[in-house]
Amino acid sequence: MLSGHHNSSGESTSQDFNLTRRPLRTPHRLHGKEAQELEVSASLTSTITDLLTEKLAEHKAEFLAEVRDIYTKYESKLENIETSVDDHELRIMGFEQFADSTSTDLMAMQATLTAVVAENAKLRAKVSDLEGLYANGIFLTTALRYAGSRHSENKSPPELDRAHRTLAAKPGPSGKPRPVVICFHDFKTRELVVRGARKLRGKLNYNDAPFLIFEEYSPEVLEQRTPYRDIMKKLYEMGLKPALRYPARLFVVLDDGTKKLLPSLKEATDFADSWARQHSTSPTEQD
């Protein structure tokens, strides 16, 4: 409170005055333009609120509808995926069963094939033996004359089951004679001819024309004997006496007359190399 001058009695003069708080204006106290603006503002606020509430409800409904639609679509896709997965599981189970069955069949087929291969090897060996037995009396020669009769124990002409020329062209005056197939009736006679041909290897002549005698073998036996040609030639050149017995067993007659079996081509090669080293003479030893 503010006051003016005081008299002696303490009473205030006309200049004294009091400051009091002015009351706030309320809508009922507003008049004129201010009241109108306040009403417009309240009305506008209410309208905006109602509009926002309405729009919110609309957007909410649209959003929920869209969510439901998306959910329905994905639910349908998920069901399709589950159906596809179930189908694939069934197929995989079928493939696994088929693979197990196939594996079992393959194992059975492998066992059967192993047995068939073993049986086939036995049959091939038997057929080869039979062909060898049949061919024991058959020779391919380059002359018509019996080559070993003069070296056999029996001086009479050998008994032959058949003898005929092959289908080679007729040679000229200086050409080689055509091969002849001869089948001996007796196995002993055949062996005598073979021995005589071996003793006179490279020295058989008929009318001053050289000829050769060969045994006939089946293709399977020839396949086994062919690899030994080079090593046998080498052994001959070393002064040894190799012999390749049926079907393909290489024997070597040593200096003391004993026979050594060389069951494989590698062992025959190793033997020839070892023999050459043992019997080679160095220059110092020659001096």
Secondary structure, DSSP 8 states (H G I E B T S, - for coil): -----B-TT--B-TT-----------TTT--THHHHHHHHHHHHHHHHHHHHHHHHHHHHHHHHHHHHHHHHHHHHHHHHHHHHHHHHHHHHHHHHHHHHHHHHHHHHHHHHHHHHHHHHHHHHHHHHHHHHHHHTTEEEESSSS-SSGGGSS--S---EEEEEE-S-----TTS----EEEEES-HHHHHHHHHHHHHTTTT-EETTEE--EEE---HHHHHHHGGGHHHHHHHHHTT-EEEEETTTEEEEE-TTS-EEEE-SHHHHHHHHHHHHHHH---HHHH-
